[in-house]
Amino acid sequence: MSTASTPLSGVNQPLRGILLVVLATFLFAGHDALSKYLCGLYPVVLVVWARYLVHTLLMAGIFLPQSGLRVLRTRRPVLQVLRALSLLSTSLLFTAGLMFIPLAEATAVNFLAPVLVTGLSSPLLKERVTPGQWVAVVLGFAGVMVIVRPGGELFTPAVLLPLGSATGFCFYQLLTRMVAEHDSPTTSNFFAGLCNTLVMTAMVPFFWQVPSFSHGLLLVGLGGLGMSAHLFLTQAFRQAAPALLAPFGYCQIVFAGLLGFVIFSHTPEQTTVVGIAIICLSGLAAAWLQRRDQSPSLADEVDR
């Protein structure tokens, strides 16, 4: 999510914006839970391909009749491709990680991305990072170590998958900032969806497995969940300031924990809950310090 001092459309309905963000995070958590279930039955590449294909077809149905092919015109094609591939790496690594790591824990580790953005915004975007923000970065990594503590069940090579996903999502957010000055959010999101659909379409024949009819419907539903979540998130930013809405994005970790318990019968350990709390607090602290130390500016929304 991004931060801004005013809503995108000038409308100030904070309660509606908060409700939309909470609904979007629930749909994102549901998307991840469904991905975890499907990856127990089909290759990760097939699941991710279906997600992007359905998402892109839905976006085409919504935006092409309004804007035509000009929605794909970009002033920074190289950055857009890099942004799309960063998002694709996040999708593949996070989905693969769900095969080995419980939903809540994987989601929490992936939420390290905003903290990584703070750390990398100085060398890559030449933004000023205060000592307090660096402390938030260190605390974020400490939270991850609490979750995957050495000697614990999660201290395996598989934890590198959500960590890699968080890194990819970090670069995706940084590149989103770069292209936001040149292209609209619609162009950026449609370009990323189409680019990744084409890449995954080239890969999926090597991993093809014919899904059953019911599982095919679930694969379609996966893309529908992702697209719906993005639409609700976009609408939320039109109702209230993203600076107000950002903390509610962490509801996704709570929903991931609940769905993990209901669907997969997984209960996070007490130390895991502590680690999740540390990651959430470090991310919120980094965002608060950035808003305090920098003049507010309108930012492009960031999608997963």
Buried (B, 14 or more C-beta within 10 A) or exposed (E): BBBBEBBBEEEEBEEBBBBBBBBBBBBBBBBBBBBBBBBEEBBBBBBBBBBBBBBBBBBBEBBBEEBEEEBBEBEBBEBBBBBBBBBBBBBBBBBBBBBBBBBBBBBBBBBBBBBBBBBBBBEBEEBEBBEBBBBBBEBBBEBBEBBBBEEBEBEEEBBBBBBBBBBBBBBBBBBBBBBBEEBBBBBBBBBBBBBBBEBBEEBBEEBEEEBEEEBEEBBBBBBBBBBBBBBBBBBBBBBBBBBBBBBBBBBBBBBBBBBBBEBBEBEBBEEBBBBBBBBBBBBBBBBBBBBEEEEEEBBBBBBB
